[in-house]
Amino acid sequence: MKRRTFLQKAGIGSLVLPTTISTLGACQSSRTPQVLILGGTYFVGPAVVQAIQETGAEITLFNRGKTNPNLFPQHHHIIGDRLDGIAAYAPLQEKEWDVVVDVWPEDSTLVDQATQSLQQSTKHYVFISSIAVYSNFQEVGLHEESAVVALPDSKGDWYYSAHKAFAEQLVRDRFPGRHTILRPGPIKGWRDPELDLLYWLVKLRGQAELLGPGTGNDPLQFVDVKDVGRFVAEAIDRKWIGTYNTTGPRIEPLLWSEFLQIAKQHLGVETKMYWPSEDFLREQQIRSFTDLPLWAPLSEDRGFMQISNDKLHSLSFELRPVQNTIADCLAWFAESHPDGIKFGASNSTGLASEKEQTLIQLWKAT
Ligand SMILES: NC(=O)c1ccc[n+]([C@@H]2O[C@H](COP(=O)([O-])OP(=O)(O)OC[C@H]3O[C@@H](n4cnc5c(N)ncnc54)[C@H](OP(=O)(O)O)[C@@H]3O)[C@@H](O)[C@H]2O)c1
């Protein structure tokens, strides 16, 4: 996926401990907490469901029953299509929900209708947004109070970021003091449909030489999908109200050179790395983020991979070790691509090996 596409598609408020709401752990009555997941069966949703089920809550999933319909037979399922408008939510209004987790929508109209429909019957609304809401990726350390994108006058001109930003506002307005909004950066791990991080892992494992993403001195951020799921569960349980950047893979910054070294050690390989200059890559018309997946050089949007996770840190939220994410990515790749993949050929992710070899030879000759 291109970085611009991520921004178009995909991106310190106060930590309030409200006394007015009572959610998972706070359901101190004997009633089992009722959690409704809007979505739940593709990538982020399953991680959220898995994390919440560990809390013992009773889970209901609402979706069309098309994506992975056999996942989670142990939970309740209500079938419905959110594209049917406000009527779609009628079956959900028959019950009181301790928590609703709205995982998937990229269209704020759906969030508008869901929040309207569920406002009265829901105590706590959780929404998965994105760092894409931020307006200026030249800024380093974008935090939860940083400016978000302006909404174009015509809704027809809205794109992913605008929809997410407006959806956030709807959630805040309709669930004041009883909402949690997550802003993840690139999400990686088990069930990830993107091949970007995998490009590096699969190539490291299978090649003797690898062309690195520039000099290796650019930062890299992503978050493990299981961390996203666990953050939702903990936010519910510990009443983390407000908006949270959920970026990782760890609190300390991570450079590409270090990440690839960690990956090499994890894989037990000795792949020889080449670290070309940006000038060389530009001359060769190599595109960041696309040809060299996930690489967002400082010279472009310097803040994109340097989003602040100070607020996350202040909660003492433990992120999974990078090695665990690597292991999950590879395990998912083995399951989803049993025949492997040829990068740069049948898909737009990364460089084909032949082209990469040519570039390595050219770089060696400089
Ligand atoms: N990937 C990243 O790097 C990244 C980064 C930042 C933020 N995010 C955000 O993370 C979230 C990822 O979501 P996900 O797709 O993984 O969520 P998910 O909840 O795992 O899967 C999408 C769910 O939506 C349901 N659905 C689709 N169309 C529907 C409809 N018309 N009516 C009712 N349900 C419908 C699907 O089931 P059916 O098809 O059966 O209906 C499925 O259960 C998004 O909000 C995205 O913006 C992603």
The ligand as an SDF file (V2000), in Angstrom:
LIG
                    3D

 48 52  0  0  0  0  0  0  0  0999 V2000
   -4.4080   -1.9270    8.7050 N   0  0  0  0  0  0  0  0  0  0  0  0
   -3.8040   -0.8750    9.2130 C   0  0  0  0  0  0  0  0  0  0  0  0
   -2.5860   -0.7420    9.1240 O   0  0  0  0  0  0  0  0  0  0  0  0
   -4.6210    0.1680    9.9370 C   0  0  0  0  0  0  0  0  0  0  0  0
   -3.9800    1.2750   10.4770 C   0  0  0  0  0  0  0  0  0  0  0  0
   -4.7290    2.2020   11.2140 C   0  0  0  0  0  0  0  0  0  0  0  0
   -6.0760    1.9910   11.3950 C   0  0  0  0  0  0  0  0  0  0  0  0
   -6.6880    0.9230   10.8440 N   0  0  0  0  0  0  0  0  0  0  0  0
   -8.1040    0.7130   11.0900 C   0  0  0  0  0  0  0  0  0  0  0  0
   -8.2800   -0.5900   11.6330 O   0  0  0  0  0  0  0  0  0  0  0  0
   -9.5470   -1.0810   11.2590 C   0  0  0  0  0  0  0  0  0  0  0  0
   -9.3580   -2.4010   10.5620 C   0  0  0  0  0  0  0  0  0  0  0  0
  -10.5480   -3.0000   10.4150 O   0  0  0  0  0  0  0  0  0  0  0  0
  -10.7180   -4.5240    9.9660 P   0  0  0  0  0  0  0  0  0  0  0  0
  -11.2010   -4.5010    8.5520 O   0  0  0  0  0  0  0  0  0  0  0  0
   -9.5150   -5.2910   10.2870 O   0  0  0  0  0  0  0  0  0  0  0  0
  -11.9530   -4.8730   10.9210 O   0  0  0  0  0  0  0  0  0  0  0  0
  -12.6560   -6.2210   11.2200 P   0  0  0  0  0  0  0  0  0  0  0  0
  -13.7390   -5.8800   12.1800 O   0  0  0  0  0  0  0  0  0  0  0  0
  -11.7090   -7.3000   11.5790 O   0  0  0  0  0  0  0  0  0  0  0  0
  -13.2910   -6.6510    9.8240 O   0  0  0  0  0  0  0  0  0  0  0  0
  -14.2430   -5.8880    9.1180 C   0  0  0  0  0  0  0  0  0  0  0  0
  -15.6360   -6.3350    9.5720 C   0  0  0  0  0  0  0  0  0  0  0  0
  -16.6330   -5.5200    9.0230 O   0  0  0  0  0  0  0  0  0  0  0  0
  -17.7020   -6.3410    8.5920 C   0  0  0  0  0  0  0  0  0  0  0  0
  -18.4200   -5.6230    7.5530 N   0  0  0  0  0  0  0  0  0  0  0  0
  -17.9550   -5.2790    6.3210 C   0  0  0  0  0  0  0  0  0  0  0  0
  -18.9210   -4.6570    5.6360 N   0  0  0  0  0  0  0  0  0  0  0  0
  -20.0120   -4.6070    6.4560 C   0  0  0  0  0  0  0  0  0  0  0  0
  -21.3290   -4.0760    6.3050 C   0  0  0  0  0  0  0  0  0  0  0  0
  -21.7170   -3.4600    5.1760 N   0  0  0  0  0  0  0  0  0  0  0  0
  -22.1830   -4.1930    7.3390 N   0  0  0  0  0  0  0  0  0  0  0  0
  -21.8030   -4.8120    8.4900 C   0  0  0  0  0  0  0  0  0  0  0  0
  -20.5760   -5.3010    8.6960 N   0  0  0  0  0  0  0  0  0  0  0  0
  -19.6810   -5.2100    7.6760 C   0  0  0  0  0  0  0  0  0  0  0  0
  -17.0090   -7.5980    8.1020 C   0  0  0  0  0  0  0  0  0  0  0  0
  -17.8540   -8.7300    8.1110 O   0  0  0  0  0  0  0  0  0  0  0  0
  -18.8000   -9.0790    6.8560 P   0  0  0  0  0  0  0  0  0  0  0  0
  -17.9930   -8.9200    5.6240 O   0  0  0  0  0  0  0  0  0  0  0  0
  -19.2060  -10.4860    7.1360 O   0  0  0  0  0  0  0  0  0  0  0  0
  -19.9380   -8.1220    6.9380 O   0  0  0  0  0  0  0  0  0  0  0  0
  -15.9290   -7.7550    9.1540 C   0  0  0  0  0  0  0  0  0  0  0  0
  -16.4100   -8.4470   10.2940 O   0  0  0  0  0  0  0  0  0  0  0  0
  -10.1730   -0.0170   10.3660 C   0  0  0  0  0  0  0  0  0  0  0  0
  -10.9580    0.8420   11.1460 O   0  0  0  0  0  0  0  0  0  0  0  0
   -8.9630    0.7320    9.8480 C   0  0  0  0  0  0  0  0  0  0  0  0
   -9.2820    2.0440    9.4700 O   0  0  0  0  0  0  0  0  0  0  0  0
   -5.9860    0.0030   10.1150 C   0  0  0  0  0  0  0  0  0  0  0  0
  1  2  1  0
  2  3  2  0
  2  4  1  0
  4  5  1  0
  4 48  2  0
  5  6  2  0
  6  7  1  0
  7  8  2  0
  8  9  1  0
  8 48  1  0
  9 10  1  0
  9 46  1  0
 10 11  1  0
 11 12  1  0
 11 44  1  0
 12 13  1  0
 13 14  1  0
 14 15  2  0
 14 16  1  0
 14 17  1  0
 17 18  1  0
 18 19  2  0
 18 20  1  0
 18 21  1  0
 21 22  1  0
 22 23  1  0
 23 24  1  0
 23 42  1  0
 24 25  1  0
 25 26  1  0
 25 36  1  0
 26 27  1  0
 26 35  1  0
 27 28  2  0
 28 29  1  0
 29 30  1  0
 29 35  2  0
 30 31  1  0
 30 32  2  0
 32 33  1  0
 33 34  2  0
 34 35  1  0
 36 37  1  0
 36 42  1  0
 37 38  1  0
 38 39  2  0
 38 40  1  0
 38 41  1  0
 42 43  1  0
 44 45  1  0
 44 46  1  0
 46 47  1  0
M  CHG  2   8   1  16  -1
M  END
$$$$
